[in-house]
Amino acid sequence: MKKQTQAIRIQTERTQEMEHSTPLFLTSSFCFDNAEEMRAAFADESDDNIYSRFSNPSVQEFTDKLVALEGAEAGYATASGMSAVFGSFMALLKQGDRLLSCNSIFGSTHTVIAKYLPKYGIEYGYIGANATEEEWEAAITPNTKMIYLETPTNPGLEILDLAMIGKLAKKHHIILNVDNCFATPVNQQPIAFGADLVVHSATKWLDGQGRVLGGAVVGRKDLIKEIYLFCRSTGPALSPFNAWVLSKSIETLDVRMERHASNALFIAQSLENHTSIATLKYPFLQSHPHYSIATKQMQNGGGIVCFELKGGIEAGRKFLDQLQMLSLTANLGDTRSIASHPASTTHAKLSEAERQAVNITPGLIRISVGLENKEDILADILQALN
Ligand SMILES: *Cc1c(COP(=O)(O)O)cnc(C)c1O
């Protein structure tokens, strides 16, 4: 089956009720017919479900879809994107190992790397999103065990060359772990470029309607086994209810992402030369510095557009205040278009120099382009700019 079909037709086996839509297994534990079956399940001699911290059919269905879409061998779904990120670090890194990460990463991931990993004796190093192959090579030390990156990056929309970094990781036998939240698997499959693991915040485009938190790690079977064992003991299990919502969401992911991307391209093209905008970034505009890498590894430019307002912090705040339809909210990847101003919100605690280092300029606005009519989205942005 093709991916679009798998996203819809991978489903928990039909029960005796002959339901058409997928059932929801909202249960903490599972029953056994007799003592022997129960013993065998606990001894790992059968695949029977025991307890929903370990496995649950609704969670498995969501995981199976993501595994298929990413071209992975196995996966484990978690309660949030951050528990997927944290689980992938803690299960595979030990004291004395080093994590090499791109410095343009989600804020909470930075906190985990820089504040918590060192408490366990795990070292880290950062590298810029625009680093060359030579700079990457030079940043790899003998104890570098994992490379971590996001592409496109949040919120700067830089594109990292997955094939180049995948090749380096293979050469040095380093686990390549990619946060594919921004692109989603219908737009980019990092495993095809050499990634060993892919982490997701399902909270964003995978849900696509701003309803539930969720996450997942998919990738190499041997690595997922370690992550599964870590998670089943430490407890970041995904709620079966959230998994059921997310599995239904994935049925429409392909058509949603196509429209998000075409709306975003329209917004980017329409605003590129606006007099209030200093620079505008969208991966599938030829003006993007990494346009050729973006078009090589992504099927479309995704749903996020960023621009730098002339007038810095104050212009950014004023722009948000003038919007009438776009939502001001701490999420992205929703049917509803969302505007955010990182310098005064998500990244306000950083110093000006720290923000500059990760390309968060004072007037940077991030638009998560929704599924409303594209002319209505543009009209709201234009009236606010004016
Ligand atoms: C939101 C986000 C996360 C964290 O996901 P949660 O579901 O909020 O825990 C990780 N990476 C990226 C790129 C994100 O946007």
The ligand as an ORCA input file, in Angstrom:
! r2SCAN-3c Opt
* xyz 0 1
  C       6.420     21.558     20.258
  C       7.703     20.971     19.847
  C       8.338     20.002     20.637
  C       7.787     19.551     21.980
  O       6.583     18.894     21.834
  P       5.436     18.847     22.993
  O       4.412     17.973     22.386
  O       5.009     20.253     23.225
  O       6.086     18.271     24.200
  C       9.527     19.477     20.178
  N      10.067     19.880     19.009
  C       9.490     20.815     18.231
  C      10.146     21.216     16.958
  C       8.294     21.395     18.616
  O       7.737     22.337     17.857
*
